[in-house]
Amino acid sequence: MSGAETGQGPSRGQPSLIGLFREEARAQGQILSDGLLALERAPRDPVTLEACMRAAHSLKGAARIVGVPAGVSLAHVMEDCFVGAQHGRVSVDAAMIDVLLSGVDLIVQIGQASGDETVSQTDVDAFVDQLNARMNGVAAASLSSSFDAPKADADFDLSAELTLAAPVEEAAEVTEAIESTPYQPVRSAELREPARMLRVRADTLDRLLSHSGESLVESRWLKPFAQSMLRVKRIQRDASRALDFLHESLTEAATSASTSMAAPTAALDSRTLDALDEVRRLNAEAHRQLGERLAELENYDRRSTHLSQQLYDEALECRMRPFVDATGGFARMVRDVARSLDKQVRFVIAGEATEVDRDILDLLEAPLGHLLRNAVDHGIEAPSLRQALGKPPEGTITLEARHSAGSLFISVSDDGGGVDLAVLRRAIVQKRLANEATAARLSDAELLEFLFLPGFSMRDTVTDVSGRGVGLDAVQDVVRQVRGSLRVTQEALAGTRFVMQLPLTLSVIRSLIVEVDGEPYGLPLAHVTRTLVLPRASIDLLEGHQHFAFEGRRLGIVTAHQILRSGTFDTVSDTLNVVVIGQGAVSYGVVVDRFLGERMLVVQPLDKRLGKVPNIAAGALMENGDPLLIADLDDWLRAVEKLVVDGELGRVSQGTARVVATPKKRVLVVDDSLTVRELERKLLAGRGYDVTIAVDGMDGWNAVRSERFNLVITDIDMPRLDGIELVTLIRRDPHLSETPVMIVSYKDRVEDRQRGLDAGADYYLAKGSFHDQTLLDAVRDLIGEAQS
C-alpha cells in the first residue's frame, strides 16, 4: 500500500516530495484565491470555475501522493463545490466565497507546515462540515424550486466519508471533462508563455551580473585604443610624406651635380638613393599592414562590444521578475479589509507584466500593503456617503506599475474623498508640529508632506487597520533605501494618488556625470529635477543668501565643492552649470564645474568596513575603466541645510571665486550651545578661517575622523561624548594625535584646567573671561593666520 492508503502523516513522506507539495500548495492556493475574487464579480464565468476546479483537483492529487490526508479532504470538498457550480447546483455568492477563502487559507497553512507543525484535523473537519452544510442547503433550495432538477453526479455525494482508507471514485464524465479541457489560468492573456525554470542562487546571479558589467566596460576600452592607433597611422603617413620629400630633394640634387662631380661621389649618391627607396618601400608596406590591422581591430571592437552588451542584458534580465509576482495577496487583503469596514471596493491591477528588479520586488510587499490599507480605510468612503455624493457605492483602488523615462513608477490611487486638508492642518497644530500662523501659510503640497512623518496619524483612535501613526513613514524609508522618491497628490472628493519613483534595477543606475574639482561624480537622475546653464547675472542676494528664479519660485544656490569639501570653485565664465536637486520646498541649485553626459552605471557597493561615507552612495566604473563615485543626493540636501542653518553657505560670485588663491586653515568648533557656537564661528570666519560646526562630542569625533582640520576647539560638558573624552580619543588616534586642540569652557578651576591639559589639550581658555581678541590670539598662536 502507498503512504496515502495507510493514512500515514506527512512526516513519513519523502523530503523532496514534501518540498514540491509546498510549492504546489502555494501556487494552486494563489490560483484559487485569484479565481474566487474573480467569481465574486462573475459567479458563473465558466473559465474561472474550470480553473478553480482544476486547481483543487491538482491539489487533491498532490496531497494524496505525499500522504497529507487533511489536504485531500479540503481539496476534494472544494472541488465538489466548483463542480456543483459548473452544473448550476451551487451558487457562488459572497457568503460562499468567504467560506471557500477560509479553505484556501487552510491549504496554504498545510503547505507551509513542517514536521509536527500540522494543521489541526478539527479545523479541517469543521471546514468540511461547514461547506457541505452550505452546499446541501443551497442544493435543497434549488431542488425545491425546480420540477426538472438534474440528477446528482456520482462524484457529488455530499455525505460520503472523506478518508484515505476508502478512496473516492471520480465520476466518469467529470474525469473525462478534466482530461479533455486544457487548464487556462485566470490571467492567461497577460502572463508570458511558461518556460522551463531552473533554480539558481541569488548571489550567483549577482556575480554573473557584476562580471558581465565589467566585461562590458572592458570591451568599450577598445574604441579609444583604436582611436589612438589611428593617430599612430596619421604619424606614420606624415613620416612617409617626409621620406618622399627627402627622396625628391636628393634626386634633384644628384641630377644637378652629376656633370661636375667625381664618379665615387656619384656612386655614393646612387647608393643613398637606393637605400632611401628601400626605406620608402618598407614604409609603404608598414602603412598597408597598419591599415589592415586597424580594420580588423575595428571589426573586433564592434563584435566584442555587441556580444558584451548582449551578455550584460541577458544577465540583467535574470534579475528581473514581472510585477505580478509581488501582487499575489493584495486582492484578498483589499477585499478582507473592505468587508471588515463595511465598504465596497473594486481592486484593479495594471501593468502586471512590467519587469521589476528582484531585490526591489522583494521590498515592495510591505510598503504597497500599507498604501492599499490606507486607501481602503482613509480613502474610500462608506457606500451610503458615496451615494449621497453622487458616486457609485463601490469605490475603486488601482495599483499600477509602468516604466517611464528610465525609471519604474508604481502608483496606488483611489476615487475616494481625498485628504481633508483642513483636518490635516488642525492635526499638525495639535501635534505641535507647527503653530497656527505657520500652518495657515503651508501650501497643499507642504501639508501633505506631514503625512510621512513618523508617528503621524489623522485618526484619534486606534483600530485594527490604522491609527498608530506607522505606515507612510515606513513606506518612505523603503523607497529611500532603494534610491527612489515618493510623492502624494489629492483632489477633494475625487481621490488620492501615491506615486513611487524607483530605479529599474539596483545593479544599474542611470546617472548624470558631472565634474567637481577635476573628479567625475555620478548623480542619480531619479533625484535630479533639472540641469541649467545659468548666467551669473541672474543670481540675486537675499537676506545674506544667493538665490535664482526657478519655475516661479526662488531657490538657494551652492557649489558642489562646498558640499564635498573638495577644493575651491574658481571660474572666469559668465555662466554656471547648475543641477537642481530635491523636491518641493526642499530644493537647491548645485553648481558643478562641467556636465560630462549621461551614463548607465553598474553600481559597485563600497566596502562595508568604510561605514557610511558622507555624501557618497556607491562606486562605479566609467566606459574607459576609470573609477567614479555615485553621489548620495539625500546627503547633499542635508549638507546644504546644515550649511544654511550654521550660516556657512558660501557665495557663487566671480569675486569670491577668484579671491581664494591658497586654501584657508580649517577649524572645527565643538559645542552644544548654539549661542557659543555661533559666536566662535563668526569670530573665526571673520578672521578668514574655514570653520566647521559640530553640535556635541560625538558629532565632533565623527567630523574629525572624516575630514582634516588644522585646529579643534571644544567645550567640556556635552551630551553623548564630553570634551575630555574627545581630546583623549584624538590623542590616541595615530592619524590625529598631532592635531592642535583648544578647550573653551565655563569651568575655570585649577583642577578643571589640569584635567584638560592632562588629557592632551594644547590650550585651555575660560568662556567667562575671554574676549574676542583673546580667542583669536590663541588660535593664531596655535596654527598661525588663516592663510599661509
LUMLUM-762298 format. One line per 8 residues: number of its first residue (from 0); their letters; for each residue y, x, z of C-alpha. Coordinates in Angstrom, 2 decimals, decimal comma. Layout:
// residues N
NUM	a	Y:X:Z  ...;
//
This chain:
// residues 788
0	msgaetgq	0,00:0,00:0,00  3,57:1,05:-0,51  6,03:1,52:2,32  7,65:-1,76:1,40  4,42:-3,65:1,68  3,58:-2,24:5,10  7,08:-3,07:6,34  7,94:0,46:7,39;
8	gpsrgqps	11,61:1,26:8,11  13,92:3,49:6,14  13,23:6,46:8,35  9,81:6,83:6,67  11,25:6,85:3,17  11,89:9,95:1,12  15,28:11,52:1,87  16,14:11,80:-1,83;
16	liglfree	15,38:8,11:-2,41  17,40:7,10:0,65  20,37:9,02:-0,73  20,03:7,30:-4,09  19,81:3,92:-2,35  23,06:4,62:-0,54  24,78:5,32:-3,85  23,18:2,18:-5,31;
24	araqgqil	24,35:0,06:-2,36  27,89:1,38:-2,66  28,13:0,86:-6,43  26,43:-2,55:-6,54  28,37:-3,68:-3,47  31,60:-2,87:-5,30  30,43:-4,87:-8,34  29,57:-7,82:-6,08;
32	sdgllale	32,92:-7,63:-4,29  34,89:-7,50:-7,55  32,79:-10,27:-9,03  33,25:-12,59:-6,04  37,01:-12,12:-6,13  36,93:-12,94:-9,86  34,80:-16,04:-9,18  37,45:-17,30:-6,78;
40	raprdpvt	39,65:-17,87:-9,83  36,95:-18,75:-12,35  33,95:-20,12:-10,39  31,89:-20,98:-13,49  32,51:-17,82:-15,52  29,04:-17,02:-16,94  29,71:-13,31:-17,49  30,82:-12,76:-13,88;
48	leacmraa	27,93:-14,85:-12,49  25,48:-12,83:-14,58  26,99:-9,54:-13,38  26,76:-10,60:-9,72  23,21:-11,90:-10,08  22,17:-8,69:-11,83  23,77:-6,54:-9,10  21,94:-8,48:-6,38;
56	hslkgaar	18,67:-8,21:-8,32  19,09:-4,43:-8,71  19,82:-4,06:-5,01  16,72:-6,04:-4,12  14,54:-3,77:-6,23  16,11:-0,60:-4,85  15,75:-1,78:-1,25  12,10:-2,70:-1,85;
64	ivgvpagv	11,34:0,77:-3,30  12,76:2,72:-0,34  11,42:0,28:2,27  14,56:-1,42:3,58  13,45:-5,00:4,38  16,89:-6,08:5,56  18,34:-5,10:2,18  15,60:-7,02:0,37;
72	slahvmed	16,31:-10,18:2,39  20,05:-10,00:1,88  19,92:-9,24:-1,83  17,29:-11,91:-2,50  19,14:-14,78:-0,86  22,39:-13,75:-2,62  20,55:-13,58:-5,93  19,25:-17,12:-5,27;
80	cfvgaqhg	22,81:-18,28:-4,72  24,05:-16,82:-8,02  21,06:-18,26:-9,91  21,86:-21,66:-8,39  25,48:-21,28:-9,51  24,35:-20,40:-13,04  22,23:-23,59:-13,16  25,02:-25,73:-11,71;
88	rvsvdaam	23,27:-26,47:-8,41  25,65:-24,38:-6,24  29,42:-24,50:-6,25  31,01:-21,12:-5,51  34,11:-22,27:-3,63  36,36:-20,27:-1,28  34,17:-21,00:1,76  31,04:-19,86:-0,09;
96	idvllsgv	32,81:-16,70:-1,22  33,74:-15,92:2,40  30,06:-16,09:3,33  28,98:-14,01:0,34  31,61:-11,33:1,05  30,26:-11,01:4,59  26,86:-10,40:2,97  28,39:-7,67:0,81;
104	dlivqigq	29,73:-6,05:3,98  26,22:-6,08:5,46  24,81:-4,50:2,28  27,40:-1,71:2,42  26,59:-1,14:6,10  22,89:-0,92:5,30  23,65:1,64:2,59  25,77:3,72:4,96;
112	asgdetvs	23,26:3,56:7,84  21,22:6,70:8,53  18,28:7,38:10,80  18,28:5,00:13,76  21,72:3,61:12,87  20,41:0,48:11,14  21,98:-2,94:10,75  20,73:-5,45:13,32;
120	qtdvdafv	17,99:-7,73:11,98  19,62:-10,52:13,98  22,79:-10,20:11,85  20,72:-10,25:8,67  18,73:-13,35:9,76  21,95:-15,12:10,77  23,47:-14,46:7,34  20,33:-15,62:5,52;
128	dqlnarmn	20,21:-18,82:7,58  23,92:-19,47:7,08  23,77:-19,00:3,30  20,58:-21,03:2,98  22,11:-23,88:5,01  25,26:-23,87:2,89  23,28:-23,82:-0,37  20,97:-26,60:0,89;
136	gvaaasls	23,96:-28,73:1,86  25,64:-28,22:-1,48  22,39:-28,82:-3,36  21,67:-32,05:-1,40  25,13:-33,39:-2,16  24,64:-32,53:-5,81  21,26:-34,29:-5,96  22,56:-37,44:-4,24;
144	ssfdapka	25,36:-37,79:-6,74  23,20:-37,40:-9,86  20,28:-39,56:-11,07  19,14:-36,88:-13,51  19,25:-33,75:-11,35  17,36:-30,73:-12,75  14,18:-29,58:-11,07  14,34:-26,58:-8,81;
152	dadfdlsa	13,08:-23,32:-10,29  10,06:-21,63:-8,79  12,28:-18,84:-7,51  14,72:-21,24:-5,84  12,54:-22,11:-2,81  15,15:-22,05:-0,05  12,55:-22,44:2,71  10,40:-19,51:1,59;
160	eltlaapv	9,59:-16,81:4,12  11,65:-13,73:3,18  9,41:-10,92:4,41  7,92:-7,92:2,68  4,36:-8,83:3,73  4,40:-11,65:1,17  6,43:-10,52:-1,87  8,37:-13,25:-3,65;
168	eeaaevte	7,19:-14,26:-7,15  10,01:-14,30:-9,70  10,32:-17,35:-11,95  9,27:-16,57:-15,49  12,38:-17,96:-17,11  14,72:-16,11:-14,69  12,88:-12,83:-15,24  13,00:-13,31:-18,98;
176	aiestpyq	16,71:-14,06:-18,84  17,39:-10,96:-16,76  15,38:-8,71:-19,07  16,88:-10,14:-22,25  20,53:-10,16:-21,15  22,29:-6,78:-21,03  24,39:-6,10:-17,94  28,15:-6,45:-18,53;
184	pvrsaelr	30,47:-5,20:-15,79  33,43:-7,36:-14,84  35,99:-4,92:-16,29  33,89:-3,56:-19,12  36,77:-3,79:-21,59  38,94:-1,47:-19,53  36,40:1,13:-18,48  35,17:4,01:-20,60;
192	eparmlrv	31,72:4,25:-22,13  29,29:5,53:-19,48  28,10:9,08:-19,97  25,62:11,39:-18,31  27,00:12,52:-14,95  26,43:15,79:-13,10  27,30:16,72:-9,52  29,46:19,84:-9,27;
200	radtldrl	31,04:21,34:-6,15  34,79:20,79:-5,91  35,51:24,45:-5,17  33,55:25,42:-8,30  35,84:23,23:-10,40  38,88:24,70:-8,67  37,75:28,23:-9,51  37,00:27,20:-13,08;
208	lshsgesl	40,49:25,79:-13,48  42,03:28,89:-11,91  40,12:31,22:-14,24  40,91:29,12:-17,30  44,59:29,13:-16,34  44,56:32,90:-16,01  42,76:33,12:-19,36  45,48:31,02:-20,96;
216	vesrwlkp	48,18:33,25:-19,50  46,40:36,39:-20,68  45,91:35,02:-24,19  49,64:34,44:-24,52  50,23:38,12:-23,82  49,03:38,91:-27,36  52,03:37,31:-29,05  54,69:39,60:-27,53;
224	faqsmlrv	52,34:42,55:-28,15  52,07:41,59:-31,84  55,85:41,32:-32,00  56,17:44,83:-30,57  53,76:46,08:-33,22  56,00:44,55:-35,86  58,78:46,77:-34,54  56,44:49,76:-34,96;
232	kriqrdas	55,81:48,64:-38,53  59,55:48,48:-39,21  59,99:52,01:-37,78  57,16:53,27:-39,97  58,78:51,61:-43,00  62,10:53,32:-42,23  60,27:56,66:-41,94  58,70:56,02:-45,34;
240	raldflhe	62,13:55,41:-46,86  63,42:58,64:-45,31  60,49:60,55:-46,86  61,24:59,01:-50,25  64,87:60,06:-49,96  63,85:63,59:-48,94  61,42:63,85:-51,85  64,08:62,76:-54,32;
248	slteaats	66,60:65,25:-52,89  64,18:68,19:-53,05  63,10:67,25:-56,56  66,70:67,19:-57,78  67,46:70,49:-56,02  64,38:72,16:-57,53  65,19:70,92:-61,04  68,80:72,10:-60,93;
256	astsmaap	67,88:75,56:-59,61  64,80:76,20:-61,77  66,69:78,08:-64,50  68,27:80,61:-62,13  65,52:81,00:-59,51  62,69:83,52:-59,43  59,09:82,45:-60,03  57,95:82,81:-56,36;
264	taaldsrt	60,76:80,58:-55,22  59,87:78,00:-57,86  56,23:78,16:-56,77  57,29:77,67:-53,14  59,33:74,63:-54,13  56,34:73,27:-56,04  54,04:73,65:-53,03  56,63:71,98:-50,83;
272	ldaldevr	56,87:69,06:-53,22  53,06:68,74:-53,38  52,86:68,67:-49,58  55,60:66,10:-49,45  53,71:63,95:-51,99  50,63:64,07:-49,78  52,67:63,03:-46,75  54,07:60,13:-48,74;
280	rlnaeahr	50,57:59,06:-49,80  49,27:59,19:-46,24  52,30:57,29:-45,03  51,74:54,55:-47,62  48,09:54,27:-46,57  49,09:54,06:-42,90  51,63:51,36:-43,77  48,98:49,36:-45,62;
288	qlgerlae	46,41:49,63:-42,83  49,00:48,81:-40,18  49,90:45,63:-42,08  46,23:44,63:-42,32  45,62:45,26:-38,62  48,71:43,23:-37,73  47,48:40,31:-39,84  44,10:40,47:-38,08;
296	lenydrrs	45,84:40,63:-34,70  47,92:37,55:-35,52  44,80:35,62:-36,56  43,03:36,66:-33,37  46,09:35,66:-31,35  46,05:32,15:-32,84  42,30:31,70:-32,31  42,36:33,13:-28,77;
304	thlsqqly	45,34:31,03:-27,69  43,84:27,87:-29,17  40,46:28,49:-27,52  42,05:29,31:-24,15  44,18:26,17:-24,34  41,09:24,06:-25,09  39,20:25,69:-22,21  42,09:25,03:-19,85;
312	dealecrm	42,49:21,41:-20,99  38,77:20,74:-20,50  38,79:22,37:-17,06  41,81:20,30:-16,10  40,07:17,15:-17,38  37,21:17,87:-14,95  39,65:17,33:-12,08  40,90:14,00:-13,42;
320	rpfvdatg	39,49:10,60:-12,47  40,52:7,09:-13,52  42,92:5,32:-11,17  40,39:2,51:-10,76  38,29:4,85:-8,59  40,89:4,53:-5,83  41,35:0,77:-6,03  37,85:-0,44:-5,18;
328	gfarmvrd	38,57:-2,13:-1,86  42,17:-3,19:-2,39  41,46:-6,61:-3,93  39,21:-7,53:-1,00  41,74:-6,21:1,53  44,63:-8,19:-0,01  42,52:-11,37:-0,01  41,43:-10,94:3,62;
336	varsldkq	44,97:-10,20:4,87  46,41:-13,13:2,89  43,81:-15,57:4,27  44,42:-14,34:7,82  48,14:-15,10:7,33  47,53:-18,45:5,55  49,12:-17,17:2,36  48,07:-17,48:-1,25;
344	vrfviage	48,20:-14,17:-3,11  47,15:-13,13:-6,60  46,43:-9,39:-6,86  46,88:-7,65:-10,23  45,95:-4,05:-11,07  47,49:-2,45:-14,17  46,63:0,93:-15,63  43,13:1,23:-14,18;
352	atevdrdi	42,18:3,86:-16,79  45,20:6,08:-16,01  43,94:9,60:-15,31  44,83:10,98:-11,86  44,14:14,35:-10,28  41,11:14,23:-7,97  42,97:15,62:-4,96  45,88:13,20:-5,41;
360	ldlleapl	43,48:10,28:-5,84  41,72:11,12:-2,58  45,06:10,97:-0,75  46,21:7,66:-2,23  43,92:5,25:-0,40  45,79:5,20:2,92  49,39:5,01:1,56  48,51:2,35:-1,01;
368	ghllrnav	46,74:0,36:1,70  49,92:0,46:3,82  52,09:-0,67:0,91  49,76:-3,53:-0,04  49,50:-4,82:3,53  53,29:-4,68:3,81  53,61:-6,61:0,55  51,36:-9,40:1,85;
376	dhgieaps	52,86:-9,53:5,34  56,56:-8,79:4,73  56,94:-9,66:1,05  55,03:-12,79:0,08  56,33:-15,99:1,72  54,23:-18,86:3,08  53,22:-21,41:0,38  55,46:-24,14:1,81;
384	lrqalgkp	58,51:-21,86:1,78  57,78:-20,68:-1,76  57,59:-24,28:-2,96  60,87:-25,08:-1,21  62,45:-22,16:-3,08  61,13:-23,42:-6,39  58,40:-20,78:-6,66  54,68:-21,35:-7,25;
392	pegtitle	52,77:-21,49:-3,94  50,73:-18,46:-4,96  52,51:-15,12:-4,78  51,72:-12,12:-6,99  51,29:-8,49:-5,94  51,00:-5,90:-8,71  49,61:-2,39:-8,35  50,37:-0,27:-11,42;
400	arhsagsl	49,68:3,32:-12,44  51,16:4,96:-15,53  52,16:8,31:-16,99  55,77:8,86:-17,98  57,87:11,95:-18,68  55,16:14,29:-17,43  54,72:12,52:-14,07  52,43:9,92:-12,54;
408	fisvsddg	54,19:6,74:-11,43  52,38:4,37:-9,05  54,20:1,18:-8,04  53,47:-1,68:-5,66  55,61:-4,75:-6,37  55,65:-8,36:-5,19  57,54:-11,51:-6,13  58,35:-12,40:-2,52;
416	ggvdlavl	61,63:-12,79:-0,71  62,65:-9,14:-0,72  64,11:-7,28:2,23  66,70:-9,24:4,21  69,47:-6,62:4,28  71,43:-8,46:6,99  68,39:-8,38:9,29  67,78:-4,76:8,39;
424	rraivqkr	71,39:-3,86:9,21  71,11:-5,58:12,63  67,82:-3,77:13,32  69,47:-0,42:12,57  72,24:-1,15:15,06  69,84:-2,50:17,72  67,72:0,64:17,50  70,91:2,72:17,87;
432	laneataa	70,36:4,50:14,58  73,96:3,78:13,62  76,92:1,91:15,07  78,13:-1,38:13,62  81,01:0,19:11,69  78,75:2,77:10,05  76,01:0,24:9,31  78,53:-2,06:7,66;
440	rlsdaell	79,55:0,72:5,25  76,00:1,59:4,18  75,03:0,70:0,62  71,86:-1,25:-0,18  70,01:1,93:-1,19  71,08:3,71:2,02  69,95:0,76:4,14  66,50:0,73:2,53;
448	eflflpgf	66,04:4,43:3,35  65,83:3,48:7,06  62,52:1,74:6,34  60,88:5,17:6,02  61,91:6,40:9,49  59,02:6,97:11,96  58,61:4,07:14,38  60,99:1,78:12,48;
456	smrdtvtd	59,92:-1,86:12,11  61,77:-5,13:11,47  59,19:-7,08:13,49  59,89:-7,85:17,15  56,21:-8,48:17,95  53,06:-6,51:17,18  50,35:-8,24:15,14  47,04:-7,15:13,68;
464	vsgrgvgl	48,82:-6,40:10,41  52,19:-4,86:11,31  54,91:-4,42:13,88  54,05:-0,98:15,23  56,50:0,91:13,05  53,85:3,03:11,36  53,06:2,84:7,68  56,02:3,61:5,43;
472	davqdvvr	56,77:6,92:7,14  53,09:7,85:6,68  53,36:6,92:3,01  56,39:9,16:2,57  54,65:12,05:4,36  51,69:11,87:1,96  53,99:11,67:-1,06  55,93:14,72:0,08;
480	qvrgslrv	52,68:16,55:0,77  51,85:16,41:-2,94  55,40:17,32:-4,01  56,30:13,77:-5,03  59,04:11,29:-4,23  59,16:7,67:-3,02  61,87:5,08:-3,59  62,24:1,37:-2,95;
488	tqealagt	64,25:-1,31:-4,72  64,55:-5,00:-3,92  66,23:-8,15:-5,09  66,92:-11,04:-2,73  64,37:-13,86:-3,16  62,88:-12,03:-6,17  60,73:-9,32:-4,60  60,39:-5,69:-3,56;
496	rfvmqlpl	59,15:-2,68:-5,51  57,94:0,66:-4,11  57,57:3,47:-6,66  55,81:6,77:-6,03  56,55:9,57:-8,49  53,77:12,14:-8,28  52,75:15,22:-10,27  49,96:14,66:-12,79;
504	tlsvirsl	47,93:17,31:-11,01  48,28:19,59:-8,01  46,91:22,52:-10,03  49,63:22,46:-12,68  53,28:21,67:-12,17  55,96:21,01:-14,76  58,91:23,18:-13,79  62,39:24,23:-14,80;
512	ivevdgep	62,55:28,03:-14,83  65,85:29,48:-13,62  67,06:32,97:-12,85  68,65:33,83:-9,50  69,79:37,40:-8,81  67,57:38,73:-11,61  64,41:36,94:-10,39  62,76:33,87:-12,01;
520	yglplahv	62,09:30,74:-9,92  60,28:27,53:-10,83  61,96:24,25:-9,79  59,53:21,27:-9,89  61,01:18,77:-12,34  59,93:15,84:-10,14  62,72:16,86:-7,73  65,32:17,79:-10,36;
528	trtlvlpr	67,78:14,98:-11,12  69,85:16,66:-13,84  70,87:20,02:-15,29  74,51:20,60:-16,20  76,74:23,25:-17,70  79,84:22,65:-15,58  83,36:24,01:-16,30  84,83:25,84:-13,30;
536	asidlleg	87,95:23,77:-13,64  86,00:20,60:-12,77  85,27:21,83:-9,24  87,63:20,45:-6,56  88,13:21,45:-2,94  87,97:18,51:-0,49  88,05:18,95:3,29  87,08:22,59:3,01;
544	hqhfafeg	84,07:21,97:0,75  83,73:22,21:-3,01  82,74:19,09:-4,94  82,36:17,90:-8,52  82,17:14,48:-10,12  78,68:13,23:-10,99  77,85:9,69:-12,13  80,83:8,14:-10,35;
552	rrlgivta	80,48:9,99:-7,05  81,29:13,38:-5,57  78,54:15,94:-4,99  78,79:19,13:-2,98  78,00:22,37:-4,77  76,43:25,61:-3,50  74,91:28,71:-5,10  71,17:29,35:-5,10;
560	hqilrsgt	71,99:32,88:-3,92  73,24:31,50:-0,61  70,19:29,25:-0,16  67,75:32,08:-0,88  69,84:34,76:0,85  69,48:36,71:-2,39  72,45:38,92:-3,27  75,83:37,52:-4,20;
568	fdtvsdtl	76,87:35,25:-7,03  79,04:37,21:-9,45  80,02:35,94:-12,89  83,11:36,00:-15,09  82,05:33,00:-17,16  84,23:29,90:-17,25  81,14:27,68:-16,94  78,44:27,28:-14,28;
576	nvvvigqg	74,75:26,47:-14,73  74,10:23,67:-12,20  70,88:21,93:-11,13  71,32:18,59:-9,33  68,62:18,11:-6,69  67,95:15,38:-4,12  68,20:11,60:-4,19  70,92:9,11:-3,37;
584	avsygvvv	73,41:10,24:-0,77  71,45:13,44:-0,09  72,16:15,16:-3,42  73,75:18,53:-4,19  74,53:20,73:-7,15  72,97:24,20:-7,02  74,43:26,97:-9,17  71,94:29,37:-10,80;
592	drflgerm	72,50:32,41:-12,99  70,61:31,22:-16,07  68,30:28,49:-17,39  65,14:30,09:-18,77  63,46:26,94:-20,09  60,72:24,54:-19,05  57,11:25,54:-18,39  53,81:24,13:-17,21;
600	lvvqpldk	52,91:26,47:-14,34  49,43:26,97:-12,91  50,01:26,76:-9,15  48,77:29,74:-7,16  48,85:28,93:-3,41  50,36:31,58:-1,17  48,11:33,42:1,27  47,78:31,32:4,44;
608	rlgkvpni	48,40:34,42:6,54  52,03:34,35:5,37  52,56:31,00:7,08  55,36:28,78:5,76  57,65:30,89:3,59  61,19:29,40:3,79  62,36:27,74:0,57  59,14:28,66:-1,31;
616	aagalmen	56,18:26,35:-2,03  53,78:28,47:-4,09  53,48:31,17:-6,73  52,65:31,18:-10,45  52,45:33,44:-13,48  54,75:33,41:-16,48  53,31:33,48:-20,01  53,80:37,23:-20,17;
624	gdplliad	51,92:37,71:-16,89  54,99:38,27:-14,71  54,83:36,54:-11,30  57,37:33,99:-10,14  57,89:31,80:-7,06  57,90:27,99:-7,13  60,75:26,63:-5,02  60,32:24,11:-2,21;
632	lddwlrav	63,29:21,89:-3,06  62,92:19,88:0,15  63,53:23,16:1,99  66,50:23,82:-0,30  68,04:20,47:0,67  67,52:21,17:4,37  69,03:24,64:3,94  72,15:23,19:2,27;
640	eklvvdge	72,54:20,56:5,00  72,27:23,29:7,65  74,93:25,34:5,84  77,19:22,28:5,78  76,68:21,49:9,48  77,21:25,10:10,51  80,28:25,44:8,31  78,77:28,29:6,30;
648	lgrvsqgt	78,85:26,71:2,88  80,22:29,36:0,53  82,58:28,72:-2,35  81,69:28,86:-6,01  85,04:30,17:-7,18  85,68:33,03:-9,54  87,83:34,82:-6,99  85,20:34,71:-4,28;
656	arvvatpk	82,51:35,75:-6,70  84,34:38,90:-7,74  85,80:39,99:-4,39  82,41:40,88:-2,92  81,74:44,44:-4,02  79,42:45,53:-1,19  77,14:43,41:0,98  78,51:42,21:4,30;
664	krvlvvdd	76,82:43,12:7,55  74,79:40,23:8,87  74,93:38,89:12,42  72,56:36,35:13,97  74,13:34,18:16,71  71,56:32,51:19,02  72,95:29,91:21,42  72,03:26,33:22,37;
672	sltvrele	75,68:25,37:22,90  77,35:24,01:19,78  80,81:24,95:21,06  79,88:28,57:21,80  78,01:28,92:18,51  80,98:27,66:16,52  83,46:29,83:18,43  81,46:33,02:17,89;
680	rkllagrg	80,73:32,13:14,27  84,39:31,61:13,43  85,44:34,81:15,16  82,87:36,93:13,34  83,22:35,21:9,97  87,00:35,59:10,17  86,46:39,32:10,60  84,28:39,40:7,44;
688	ydvtiavd	80,78:39,37:8,89  77,97:37,27:7,35  76,95:35,00:10,24  73,72:33,01:10,62  73,21:30,42:13,37  70,09:29,70:15,49  70,04:26,77:17,92  67,66:28,25:20,52;
696	gmdgwnav	65,50:31,28:21,25  62,52:30,15:19,18  64,75:29,37:16,19  66,29:32,81:16,58  62,90:34,52:16,76  61,80:32,79:13,55  65,04:33,78:11,83  64,99:37,43:12,85;
704	rserfnlv	61,40:37,79:11,60  62,08:36,24:8,19  65,44:37,90:7,39  67,17:41,20:8,02  70,15:41,31:10,41  72,40:44,16:11,50  73,01:42,57:14,92  71,62:39,80:17,13;
712	itdidmpr	73,91:38,04:19,65  72,03:35,82:22,10  72,54:33,65:25,18  70,09:33,79:28,13  69,45:30,20:29,24  67,99:28,34:26,23  65,11:25,90:25,65  61,72:26,94:24,23;
720	ldgielvt	62,49:30,68:24,50  65,22:32,24:26,65  67,33:35,23:25,72  65,46:37,78:27,87  62,17:36,81:26,22  63,80:37,00:22,78  65,10:40,52:23,45  61,66:41,58:24,72;
728	lirrdphl	59,94:40,27:21,59  62,44:42,06:19,33  61,93:45,38:21,14  58,12:45,07:20,93  58,13:44,43:17,18  57,94:47,80:15,33  59,97:46,40:12,40  62,75:45,02:14,62;
736	setpvmiv	62,83:47,47:17,53  65,88:49,32:16,16  67,97:46,15:15,63  71,00:46,13:17,99  71,03:43,18:20,42  74,01:41,87:22,40  73,69:39,36:25,26  76,62:36,99:25,79;
744	sykdrved	76,06:34,84:28,91  77,87:32,98:31,68  75,73:34,88:34,18  77,88:37,77:35,41  75,93:39,04:38,41  74,81:42,66:38,60  71,12:41,69:38,70  71,56:39,49:35,61;
752	rqrgldag	73,15:42,35:33,70  70,36:44,69:34,81  67,67:42,21:33,65  69,23:42,05:30,20  69,62:45,80:29,85  66,10:46,44:31,16  64,72:44,06:28,52  66,34:46,26:25,85;
760	adyylakg	69,78:44,76:25,17  72,38:47,23:23,89  75,38:45,35:25,28  75,98:42,65:27,92  79,11:40,50:27,78  80,02:37,67:30,15  81,29:34,48:28,45  83,67:33,72:31,29;
768	sfhdqtll	85,63:36,95:30,87  85,57:37,87:27,20  88,49:37,24:24,86  88,34:37,08:21,08  89,14:40,74:20,64  86,65:41,78:23,31  83,74:40,29:21,34  84,97:41,72:18,04;
776	davrdlig	85,45:45,18:19,56  81,93:45,09:21,00  80,44:44,12:17,65  82,40:46,84:15,86  81,24:49,41:18,40  77,61:48,48:17,79  77,46:48,11:13,99  80,91:49,01:12,64;
784	eaqs	83,14:46,95:10,34  81,84:44,03:8,30  81,74:46,09:5,09  81,00:49,77:4,89;
//
